Amino acid sequence: MPTTKPVIEVRGLAMAYGGKRVVDDVSFAVREGEIFGVLGPNGAGKTTTVECVEGLRVPDAGSVRVLGLDPVADHRAVTHVLGAQLQESELQAKLTVREALELYASFYPAPADWRSLVERLSLEEKLGTRFAKLSGGQKQRLFIALALIGNPRVVVLDELTTGLDPRARRDTWQLIEEVRAGGVTVLLVTHFMEEAQRLCDRVAVFDKGRVAALDTPAGLISHATSSTVISFTPSEPIDEGELVALPAAGSVTRKGGRITLEGTDETVNALITLLARRHITAHQLRVSDATLDDAFLDLTGASA
């Protein structure tokens, strides 16, 4: 379980390219043992920020610490405690899985047993397969193994499941949960809301180079404009003004004879009372909670 001890600390981070600031006064801390998500639309500054955490970029301002180390000044030491899977990762096409694992293991004084990683990641039958012949899911599993082969205490995974089919994506989610269960802190950059909602203990939502919000997925969802969506087909016409006047009601839309109303649990209760009073039956009534998608759109607006 996560503790309050910070593994990654980012304070006042700023970065500009060609005079345009792409990261603007970003601050957050990642606790030991948690899966910390970074969400945001394209160009929001997510990858630039994590590249500063990895020591791949030198920020214009602010500070970054990984287990108390400066990723730039203490880069060699940081590489021994931090593993990374980059957004665009590639290996030499003819390199086999076994050769890649042996090569990366040689970079560390006390590497993990790559045979154990291969077993955990279901790559045993692919050891002799060249990188170019691996499927997208197999490549992602290999990159996870390479990120973990140095026995890191923290691992950065950037857009890990982009391009994967739904089955491969869910298998990869399970692997990430197993990585955390093994004691590794995970910094996960993603644009998949379902992924963040399932995996992350906390999420930082980036927008226009800043952290627009930082909370648990449930906390972000609870602050969405409408936490509940109600849809139904009324047996008799109902005045839209009555629906809008319900407690905590948001927008009302009609498509054919079906009505969709945004609101809260209070809205649901009031709607049921109203329909009963009007002797109207709600056919195919559906009530669903808001998702991280809804919170994300509220926070990022047109940028999304």
FENDAPE-V996352 format. One record per residue. N is the residue number from 1. RES is the residue in one small letter. PSI is psi in whole degrees, -180 to 180 (* if undefined). BURIAL is 1 if it has 24 or more other ideal C-beta (glycine too) atoms within 12 Angstrom, else 0. Layout:
BEGIN
n->N res->RES psi->PSI burial->BURIAL
n->N res->RES psi->PSI burial->BURIAL
END
This chain:
BEGIN
n->1 res->m psi->147 burial->0
n->2 res->p psi->148 burial->0
n->3 res->t psi->179 burial->0
n->4 res->t psi->-4 burial->0
n->5 res->k psi->124 burial->0
n->6 res->p psi->137 burial->1
n->7 res->v psi->-39 burial->1
n->8 res->i psi->132 burial->1
n->9 res->e psi->122 burial->1
n->10 res->v psi->125 burial->1
n->11 res->r psi->121 burial->0
n->12 res->g psi->33 burial->0
n->13 res->l psi->135 burial->1
n->14 res->a psi->143 burial->1
n->15 res->m psi->137 burial->1
n->16 res->a psi->147 burial->0
n->17 res->y psi->126 burial->0
n->18 res->g psi->36 burial->0
n->19 res->g psi->-5 burial->0
n->20 res->k psi->123 burial->0
n->21 res->r psi->118 burial->0
n->22 res->v psi->-19 burial->1
n->23 res->v psi->125 burial->1
n->24 res->d psi->98 burial->1
n->25 res->d psi->52 burial->0
n->26 res->v psi->131 burial->1
n->27 res->s psi->136 burial->1
n->28 res->f psi->165 burial->1
n->29 res->a psi->140 burial->1
n->30 res->v psi->125 burial->1
n->31 res->r psi->155 burial->1
n->32 res->e psi->131 burial->1
n->33 res->g psi->5 burial->1
n->34 res->e psi->162 burial->1
n->35 res->i psi->113 burial->1
n->36 res->f psi->121 burial->1
n->37 res->g psi->147 burial->1
n->38 res->v psi->116 burial->1
n->39 res->l psi->156 burial->1
n->40 res->g psi->157 burial->1
n->41 res->p psi->168 burial->0
n->42 res->n psi->136 burial->0
n->43 res->g psi->11 burial->0
n->44 res->a psi->-10 burial->1
n->45 res->g psi->8 burial->1
n->46 res->k psi->-56 burial->1
n->47 res->t psi->-39 burial->1
n->48 res->t psi->-42 burial->1
n->49 res->t psi->-48 burial->1
n->50 res->v psi->-27 burial->1
n->51 res->e psi->-30 burial->1
n->52 res->c psi->-38 burial->1
n->53 res->v psi->-38 burial->1
n->54 res->e psi->-10 burial->1
n->55 res->g psi->14 burial->1
n->56 res->l psi->-18 burial->1
n->57 res->r psi->148 burial->1
n->58 res->v psi->117 burial->0
n->59 res->p psi->154 burial->1
n->60 res->d psi->-31 burial->0
n->61 res->a psi->162 burial->0
n->62 res->g psi->-176 burial->1
n->63 res->s psi->152 burial->1
n->64 res->v psi->136 burial->1
n->65 res->r psi->134 burial->1
n->66 res->v psi->109 burial->1
n->67 res->l psi->40 burial->1
n->68 res->g psi->-1 burial->0
n->69 res->l psi->147 burial->1
n->70 res->d psi->119 burial->0
n->71 res->p psi->-21 burial->1
n->72 res->v psi->-58 burial->1
n->73 res->a psi->-34 burial->0
n->74 res->d psi->39 burial->0
n->75 res->h psi->-44 burial->0
n->76 res->r psi->-44 burial->0
n->77 res->a psi->-38 burial->0
n->78 res->v psi->-37 burial->1
n->79 res->t psi->-19 burial->1
n->80 res->h psi->-11 burial->1
n->81 res->v psi->-11 burial->1
n->82 res->l psi->127 burial->1
n->83 res->g psi->152 burial->1
n->84 res->a psi->140 burial->1
n->85 res->q psi->114 burial->1
n->86 res->l psi->163 burial->1
n->87 res->q psi->-40 burial->1
n->88 res->e psi->93 burial->0
n->89 res->s psi->138 burial->1
n->90 res->e psi->155 burial->0
n->91 res->l psi->165 burial->1
n->92 res->q psi->131 burial->0
n->93 res->a psi->-35 burial->0
n->94 res->k psi->-4 burial->0
n->95 res->l psi->130 burial->1
n->96 res->t psi->165 burial->0
n->97 res->v psi->-45 burial->1
n->98 res->r psi->-44 burial->1
n->99 res->e psi->-39 burial->1
n->100 res->a psi->-44 burial->1
n->101 res->l psi->-44 burial->1
n->102 res->e psi->-39 burial->0
n->103 res->l psi->-50 burial->0
n->104 res->y psi->-36 burial->1
n->105 res->a psi->-31 burial->1
n->106 res->s psi->-14 burial->0
n->107 res->f psi->-14 burial->0
n->108 res->y psi->144 burial->1
n->109 res->p psi->-30 burial->0
n->110 res->a psi->70 burial->0
n->111 res->p psi->162 burial->1
n->112 res->a psi->160 burial->1
n->113 res->d psi->106 burial->0
n->114 res->w psi->-22 burial->1
n->115 res->r psi->-38 burial->0
n->116 res->s psi->-41 burial->0
n->117 res->l psi->-42 burial->1
n->118 res->v psi->-41 burial->1
n->119 res->e psi->-45 burial->0
n->120 res->r psi->-32 burial->0
n->121 res->l psi->10 burial->1
n->122 res->s psi->48 burial->1
n->123 res->l psi->10 burial->1
n->124 res->e psi->-43 burial->0
n->125 res->e psi->-1 burial->0
n->126 res->k psi->9 burial->1
n->127 res->l psi->-35 burial->1
n->128 res->g psi->4 burial->0
n->129 res->t psi->135 burial->1
n->130 res->r psi->150 burial->0
n->131 res->f psi->-42 burial->1
n->132 res->a psi->-21 burial->0
n->133 res->k psi->-3 burial->0
n->134 res->l psi->148 burial->1
n->135 res->s psi->170 burial->0
n->136 res->g psi->-43 burial->0
n->137 res->g psi->-38 burial->1
n->138 res->q psi->-38 burial->1
n->139 res->k psi->-43 burial->1
n->140 res->q psi->-40 burial->1
n->141 res->r psi->-38 burial->1
n->142 res->l psi->-43 burial->1
n->143 res->f psi->-34 burial->1
n->144 res->i psi->-45 burial->1
n->145 res->a psi->-44 burial->1
n->146 res->l psi->-33 burial->1
n->147 res->a psi->-26 burial->1
n->148 res->l psi->-7 burial->1
n->149 res->i psi->-20 burial->1
n->150 res->g psi->12 burial->1
n->151 res->n psi->51 burial->1
n->152 res->p psi->157 burial->1
n->153 res->r psi->-18 burial->1
n->154 res->v psi->142 burial->1
n->155 res->v psi->139 burial->1
n->156 res->v psi->124 burial->1
n->157 res->l psi->114 burial->1
n->158 res->d psi->111 burial->1
n->159 res->e psi->49 burial->1
n->160 res->l psi->-37 burial->1
n->161 res->t psi->10 burial->1
n->162 res->t psi->131 burial->1
n->163 res->g psi->-4 burial->0
n->164 res->l psi->150 burial->1
n->165 res->d psi->165 burial->0
n->166 res->p psi->-39 burial->0
n->167 res->r psi->-47 burial->0
n->168 res->a psi->-36 burial->1
n->169 res->r psi->-44 burial->1
n->170 res->r psi->-36 burial->0
n->171 res->d psi->-39 burial->1
n->172 res->t psi->-37 burial->1
n->173 res->w psi->-43 burial->1
n->174 res->q psi->-38 burial->0
n->175 res->l psi->-41 burial->1
n->176 res->i psi->-41 burial->1
n->177 res->e psi->-37 burial->0
n->178 res->e psi->-37 burial->1
n->179 res->v psi->-47 burial->1
n->180 res->r psi->-40 burial->1
n->181 res->a psi->-25 burial->0
n->182 res->g psi->5 burial->0
n->183 res->g psi->9 burial->0
n->184 res->v psi->132 burial->1
n->185 res->t psi->137 burial->1
n->186 res->v psi->127 burial->1
n->187 res->l psi->112 burial->1
n->188 res->l psi->117 burial->1
n->189 res->v psi->126 burial->1
n->190 res->t psi->159 burial->1
n->191 res->h psi->10 burial->1
n->192 res->f psi->113 burial->1
n->193 res->m psi->-41 burial->1
n->194 res->e psi->-38 burial->0
n->195 res->e psi->-48 burial->1
n->196 res->a psi->-40 burial->1
n->197 res->q psi->-36 burial->1
n->198 res->r psi->-42 burial->1
n->199 res->l psi->-35 burial->1
n->200 res->c psi->139 burial->1
n->201 res->d psi->-41 burial->1
n->202 res->r psi->159 burial->1
n->203 res->v psi->135 burial->1
n->204 res->a psi->122 burial->1
n->205 res->v psi->118 burial->1
n->206 res->f psi->143 burial->1
n->207 res->d psi->125 burial->1
n->208 res->k psi->42 burial->1
n->209 res->g psi->2 burial->1
n->210 res->r psi->162 burial->1
n->211 res->v psi->108 burial->1
n->212 res->a psi->-28 burial->1
n->213 res->a psi->152 burial->1
n->214 res->l psi->117 burial->1
n->215 res->d psi->178 burial->1
n->216 res->t psi->158 burial->1
n->217 res->p psi->-42 burial->1
n->218 res->a psi->-39 burial->0
n->219 res->g psi->-41 burial->0
n->220 res->l psi->-43 burial->1
n->221 res->i psi->-38 burial->1
n->222 res->s psi->-21 burial->0
n->223 res->h psi->6 burial->1
n->224 res->a psi->153 burial->1
n->225 res->t psi->-43 burial->0
n->226 res->s psi->121 burial->1
n->227 res->s psi->-8 burial->1
n->228 res->t psi->141 burial->1
n->229 res->v psi->125 burial->1
n->230 res->i psi->130 burial->1
n->231 res->s psi->143 burial->1
n->232 res->f psi->163 burial->1
n->233 res->t psi->112 burial->0
n->234 res->p psi->145 burial->1
n->235 res->s psi->-20 burial->0
n->236 res->e psi->154 burial->0
n->237 res->p psi->145 burial->0
n->238 res->i psi->139 burial->1
n->239 res->d psi->128 burial->0
n->240 res->e psi->-31 burial->0
n->241 res->g psi->-34 burial->0
n->242 res->e psi->-35 burial->0
n->243 res->l psi->-44 burial->1
n->244 res->v psi->-30 burial->0
n->245 res->a psi->-6 burial->0
n->246 res->l psi->151 burial->1
n->247 res->p psi->131 burial->0
n->248 res->a psi->17 burial->0
n->249 res->a psi->143 burial->1
n->250 res->g psi->-133 burial->1
n->251 res->s psi->152 burial->0
n->252 res->v psi->128 burial->1
n->253 res->t psi->150 burial->0
n->254 res->r psi->137 burial->0
n->255 res->k psi->108 burial->0
n->256 res->g psi->-130 burial->0
n->257 res->g psi->4 burial->0
n->258 res->r psi->139 burial->0
n->259 res->i psi->135 burial->1
n->260 res->t psi->127 burial->1
n->261 res->l psi->129 burial->1
n->262 res->e psi->142 burial->1
n->263 res->g psi->-141 burial->1
n->264 res->t psi->-176 burial->1
n->265 res->d psi->-35 burial->0
n->266 res->e psi->-38 burial->0
n->267 res->t psi->-41 burial->1
n->268 res->v psi->-49 burial->1
n->269 res->n psi->-42 burial->0
n->270 res->a psi->-36 burial->1
n->271 res->l psi->-45 burial->1
n->272 res->i psi->-40 burial->0
n->273 res->t psi->-43 burial->0
n->274 res->l psi->-47 burial->1
n->275 res->l psi->-40 burial->1
n->276 res->a psi->-41 burial->0
n->277 res->r psi->-32 burial->0
n->278 res->r psi->0 burial->0
n->279 res->h psi->42 burial->0
n->280 res->i psi->133 burial->1
n->281 res->t psi->135 burial->0
n->282 res->a psi->98 burial->1
n->283 res->h psi->142 burial->0
n->284 res->q psi->48 burial->0
n->285 res->l psi->128 burial->0
n->286 res->r psi->130 burial->0
n->287 res->v psi->121 burial->1
n->288 res->s psi->147 burial->0
n->289 res->d psi->155 burial->1
n->290 res->a psi->158 burial->1
n->291 res->t psi->178 burial->1
n->292 res->l psi->-27 burial->1
n->293 res->d psi->-46 burial->1
n->294 res->d psi->-45 burial->1
n->295 res->a psi->-40 burial->1
n->296 res->f psi->-46 burial->1
n->297 res->l psi->-37 burial->1
n->298 res->d psi->-41 burial->1
n->299 res->l psi->-35 burial->1
n->300 res->t psi->-12 burial->1
n->301 res->g psi->-131 burial->0
n->302 res->a psi->-19 burial->0
n->303 res->s psi->-28 burial->0
n->304 res->a psi->* burial->1
END
